[in-house]
Amino acid sequence: MTPPKNWQGPLRLRPQFTPQSRTPWGGTRIAELYGKELGLPAGERVGEAWVLSLDPQFPSRVGDALLSEQMDCALLVKLLDAAQGLSVQIHPSDDYAGLRPGECGKPEAWYVVERDPGAGLFLGFREGVGATEVRAALDANADVSQLMHFVPVEPGDFFLIEAGTPHAIGAGVTLVEPQRVIAGSSGVTYRYWDWGRRYDAAGVPSEDGKARELHIDHAIAVTDWARVTRYSFIDTIRRRAGVPVLTGLPVVTVLAEHPSSADLQVARLEGTGSFTLPAWSHVAMGLTVLEGSVQFANGEVVHRGETAALPEGAAGLPVTLSGAHALVMTARPA
């Protein structure tokens, strides 16, 4: 396919990083894996690298310009590293009556890059658990994670976290997190529970510190109880892609692809040789390269550790993979 006349080529992005006060659970693995490419010093503790973002709090830049000045999309992509478990939380749908002006839902997906032995995720609630049991556990300051499914993970595992899904990323998991956030709005997270932790103003654990804010009534109200307590629930949201093969012929593994009303589309590229990007609808896409490189027909190359925004018109374009392990992602327009 010949690139359309208005094709700008990949927009190589400068990421932003959350401070420890916002993500006190963050570890050092992002710096260990991609510190050189992301400009992070060795040993830097980073919970989230916002590698594709139009959010004004942590905006991506193309050179000195804001990405939001060059394209419009609902896709937000983060690298996330949990040295400690994240809070048990949930995201509402865009039509939840409890949202305030300027707020929206935040459906997301997780692609596991690295994990400590035995590390995993907390997802949904076990069969027979309902709002009464969860509220009773919260009132007693009990371990709410004991009411949830614990899912050990391996690199290459993928999970689709739709609105109404209780979830927590466990300690020792590093992943890519594409999300859908309506441009100009803030994606909302409601916390059920934060493991009883307290932090000082800098985000350092402290018995004299403050607990993070919880949103129990909202969290319980937006939970999709019938879906997330089914015995087969985990099988409906997980895709096990396995460890990528970097030296073989190019392969695409579609991890999330649904009708046009779906929130996210995600595919994994792997291998070496000529290939074409997924022929999704003509919307902006994100490309995160985890290993190797992806070269476009105009000669531009996106290297390991880099993320590029692909403006409208990238669907179906030819690329050349070189020992590549990469994710291509889109989000449904608002």
N, C-alpha and C positions, 0 to 999 in steps of 0.2 A: 504493500500500500504506500502510495506517495503521500508525504505529510501535507496537510492542507496549507493553503497560502498563509493563513493566519497563525500557523503553529509557531510558538515562540521558542521551542526547545525546553529541556528540563530547567527549572529554576532551582538552583542549588541554594539550600537554606542554612542560615545561622540559627542554631537553637537557643532556647532560653532554659534556665534551670530554676527549680523551686528552692527556696531557702529551707534550711533545716527546721526553722520554726513552723513551717507549713507542712513539711513531710518529715517529722522526727524519726520515722521508721526506716529512712533511707540507708543504703549501704554503699560500698565502694566498688561494686562490680561494673557499673557503667563506666567509671573512670578506668578500671582495669582492662575492659574490653575495647573501649572506643575513646579513651582519654585523648590520644593524639589527634584523632579526627575531630573531636568535639571541643578541643581546647581546654581540657580539664587536667589539672595537675594530678600526679600519682597519689592515690590514697584519698582523694576528695570524696566526701560523702554526699551523694546525690540521690534523692528519692525519685525524682522525675526530671527527664530531659524532654521538654516540649519541642519536638523536632519538626513538626508541621502544625502551625497554629495561627489562626486569625484572631485569637482572643487578645483583647487589649492589655490584659494583665501580663501575659507572657507571649508577646507576638514574635513570629518568625520574621526574619529579614532576608532580603535578596540584595547583597551588598549593603548599602546604606538605606535602602528603601524598605518599607513595610510590605510584607507579602499581601496584606489586605488591599494595598493600592494597585496590585497587579492582577489579582484574580479574586473570585468570590466562590466560596464553597463551604459546606457544612462539615467537612472532615477535620478532625483534630487527631494528631498522632503523637504518642509519648513513648519513650523508653522508660520503664519503671523497674526499680530494684528494691526489694523488700528485705532488709536485714532483720527487721522485726515484722510480725504480722500486722497488716492493716486493720482498721476498724471493721466491724461487721456493718455493712452499709447496703444501700439500695438506691436506685434511680427511678424517678416517676416517669410516666408518659407525658408527652407534650400537652395533653388535654386534662391533666390532673387539676382539679378545682383549687387545690391548695397552693398552686404556684403564684408567685407575686409577679407584677409587671417586670418584664425584662428577663424572666427565668424560663427555662425549658428543660425537657428531659435530657438524658445523656446515655442512650444505649451504647454499648461498647463491646469489644471483643478482646480476647487475650491470646497471644501466640507466645508460647514458652520458648525462651532462648537458652537459658541455663537454669539449673536448680541444684541445691544441695541434696545429698542422698536423703530420701524419705520426705522431702518437702512437698507441699501440695496446696490445695485450695479448699476453702469452705464454701459450699454452694447449696442453696435451697435449704429446706427443712426436712427432717425425716418424716416418714409416714406417720400419721396420727397427730403430728404437731400442728397446733393452730394458734390463733392470736392469744387465746387464754393462757396457753402454756408458755408462750414467749414473754408475755407481759409479766407473768408470775416469776419467771426466771430473772427478768430485769429488775423487778421490785426487790428480789432477794439478793441482787448483785451476784447471781450465779453465773457460771461459765456458759454463755449462750451458744458458743461453738459446739457444745456437746449435743445440741439439738439439731445440728446441721450435718449434711453429708460432707465427709472429708475425702478429698480426691487426690491421691498422690499423682505427680505429674512427671513427664519426661520431655526433653527438648523435642520440639516439633508438635506438641499437643496444642490444640486450638479449641477455644471455648467462645460461644456467642452468648453474651450477657444482655438479654433484653430487659426492657422496663419491667419492674415488678419482681426482679430476681434478687433475693438476699445473697450477699457474697462477701468474701474476705480473701485477700491474697495472703497466703501463709509466709512465714519467715523462710528465707533462702530461695525465693523465686525471682527470676529476672525475666521480663517479658516485653513484647511490643504491644501497645494498647491503642488501637484505632477506636475513635469515638465519633458519634454524630452530635454536633452542637450547632444549633441554628445561629448563623452569623448575626452578631449584634446582641445575642442573648448569653446568659450564663447558665451552663449546665448544672443541674442541682443534684447534690448528694445528701441523702438523709442517713444519719448514723443511728443504728440500734444500740451499739455497745462498743467500747474501746478498751476492753481487757482490764478495766480498772486503773489505767495508767494516768499519771500526772506529769506535767512538764513545766519547766520554767519558761520565761519569755523567749529564750533562745531555742527552745525545742529540745532541751536536754532533760532526760527523766529526773524527777525530783519529788521526794515525798512531800515537800512543802509547796510544790507547784499546783497548777490548776488542771482539772480534767478538761478534755475537749468537749465541746458542746454536743449533746445528743438531740435527736429529733424523733423520739419514740412514737408519738401519735401519728406523725406523717409516715414514718417507716412502716408501721403496722397497716395504715390505711391503704398504702399503694402496693402492698405485697399481693402477688398473684397466687393465693394459697392453693387453689386446686391444681395449678400447674407445677409449682415448685415442691410439692410434697408427694408427687407420684413416685412409685418405685423406679420407673424407667426414666426419671427426669434427667439424670446426668447423660444418658445415652442420646437424648434429644438435643443437647447443646454442645457435645464434644465431637471433635474430629481428630483422629490420631494420624498425623502425616508422617511421623517418623523422622529420623535423622536425614537431612538432605544429602544427595550424592552430587558432589561438586564437579567431578571429572567426567560424568556420563553425558549423553546427549540431553539437550534441554527438555525439561519437563515442567508443566504447569499443573499444580494441584489446587483446584478451587476449594477453598475452605468455607466460604459463605457466599452463596449466590442465590438470590430469591427473585420473585416477581418484582416489578418496578416499585411496589409499595414498601419493599424491605428497607431497613435503615442502613445497612452496611453490606458491602461486597469486598471480599478479601481473597487473594490468590497468592500462592507461593511459587516463585520461579527458582529453578535449580539447574545446575549443569553448565556445559560449555558448548557454544555454537550459536547459530542464527535462530531467531525466534521472533514471535510477534506478541505484543501486549494483548491482554484479554480484550475482546471486542465488546466491551460494555457500552452502555449508552453514553452519549457524548457529554460527559461531565468531567470536571477536574478530578485528577487522581493523585495519590501520593505514592512515592517509591522509596522504600527504606532498604538499603543494601547492608546485609549482615556479614557477608563474606564475598570476596572476589569483586567483580565490577560488572556494570551494565553500560554498554556503549550504544548511542543513538546514531542514526544514519548521517547526521550532520557532524559526527566525530566527537561530540561531547560525551564524557564518561562520568558516571556516578560511581564512586568508589566505596569500598568497605567503610562502614561507619557513617556514611553520608545519607541524608534524606533529600529528595528533590520533589518539588511540586510539578505536576504535569498538567498544564492548562488544557482546557477543552480542546479536543481533537486528537488526543494521544491514543485513544482506543484503537487497537489493531495495528499500531505502527510497528515496523521492524526494529529489533534490537539485537545486539550480540552479547551473549553471556560469556564471561570468562571466570570459570571456577566460582560461579555465582550462587548465592543463597540470598534471596530478596523477597520482600512482600510488596504487592501492588494493592492499593486500597481505594475505595470510593465511599462516599456517603450520599444518601438520598437528599436531593435538594429540598429546601424548605418549601 
